[in-house]
């Protein structure tokens, strides 16, 4: 190969590398945007779970022993 052919081949490789870098740059940007969206969604889920935990801790799980309704005895036989 002549020096002109080698120079042309090198320029082609440089152009291909630039295209690949540009493509990868766009992919990284899309991934970063997706990451931000997923991070925002995870934060919302965490906040919801924390709220559920707080409310469930405040509410009693069962009725206290003295608050149960007693059955009425039948006075009619």
C-alpha positions as CSV (number, residue, x, y, z in Angstrom):
1,X,0.0,0.0,0.0
2,X,1.2,3.5,-0.7
3,X,1.4,6.2,1.8
4,X,-1.8,7.8,0.3
5,X,-3.7,4.5,0.7
6,X,-2.5,4.1,4.3
7,X,-3.5,7.7,5.0
8,X,-7.0,7.1,3.5
9,X,-7.4,3.9,5.5
10,X,-6.4,5.7,8.7
11,X,-8.9,8.5,8.0
12,X,-11.7,6.0,7.4
13,X,-10.8,4.3,10.8
14,X,-10.9,7.7,12.5
15,X,-14.3,8.5,11.0
16,X,-15.7,5.1,12.1
17,X,-14.3,5.6,15.6
18,X,-15.9,9.1,15.8
19,X,-19.3,7.6,14.7
20,X,-19.0,4.9,17.3
21,X,-18.1,7.4,20.0
22,X,-21.0,9.6,19.0
23,X,-23.4,6.6,19.1
24,X,-22.1,5.5,22.5
25,X,-22.4,9.0,23.8
26,X,-26.1,9.0,22.8
27,X,-26.6,5.6,24.5
28,X,-24.9,6.8,27.7
29,X,-27.2,9.9,27.7
30,X,-30.3,7.7,27.3
31,X,-29.1,5.4,30.0
32,X,-28.4,8.4,32.3
33,X,-32.0,9.7,31.7
34,X,-33.4,6.2,32.4
35,X,-31.4,6.0,35.6
36,X,-32.7,9.4,36.8
37,X,-36.3,8.2,36.0
38,X,-35.8,4.9,37.9
39,X,-34.2,6.7,40.8
40,X,-37.2,9.0,41.1
41,X,-39.6,6.1,41.0
42,X,-37.6,4.2,43.6
43,X,-37.7,7.2,45.9
44,X,-41.5,7.4,45.5
45,X,-41.8,3.7,46.4
46,X,-39.6,4.1,49.4
47,X,-41.6,7.1,50.6
48,X,-44.9,5.1,50.2
49,X,-43.5,2.2,52.2
50,X,-42.3,4.5,55.0
51,X,-45.7,6.0,55.1
52,X,-47.4,2.6,55.3
53,X,-45.0,1.5,58.1
54,X,-45.7,4.7,60.1
55,X,-49.5,4.3,59.8
56,X,-49.4,0.5,60.5
57,X,-47.3,1.2,63.7
58,X,-49.9,3.7,65.0
59,X,-52.9,1.5,64.5
60,X,-53.5,-1.4,66.9
61,X,-53.3,-4.8,65.3
62,X,-56.2,-6.3,67.3
63,X,-58.9,-5.1,69.7
64,X,-57.9,-4.8,73.3
65,X,-59.1,-7.6,75.6
66,X,-61.7,-5.4,77.5
67,X,-63.3,-3.9,74.4
68,X,-64.8,-7.1,73.0
69,X,-68.6,-7.2,72.7
70,X,-70.2,-9.7,75.0
71,X,-72.8,-12.0,73.6
72,X,-76.3,-11.3,74.8
73,X,-77.8,-14.1,76.8
74,X,-81.2,-15.3,75.7
75,X,-83.9,-14.5,78.2
76,X,-86.6,-16.0,76.1
77,X,-86.9,-19.8,76.4
